């Protein structure tokens, strides 16, 4: 069953990264061009967050980015 699989077994090891200074429009273009539903946001070579299709939809419909729920405080 899928519930018994580890994250390591389910994850992919390649990702699409964007800079935290990229615009939302740039990120939309990257996601569309690379046919991905989410990207890793990088500061230099370090991951600092993610942007998903849901984040973009929320930003487009509310004018706000997602809440900090679930992120480190």
Buried (B, 14 or more C-beta within 10 A) or exposed (E): EEEEEEEEEEEEEEBBEBEEEBEEEEBBEBBEEEEEEBBEBBEEEEEEBBBBEEBBEBBEEEEEEBEEEEEEE
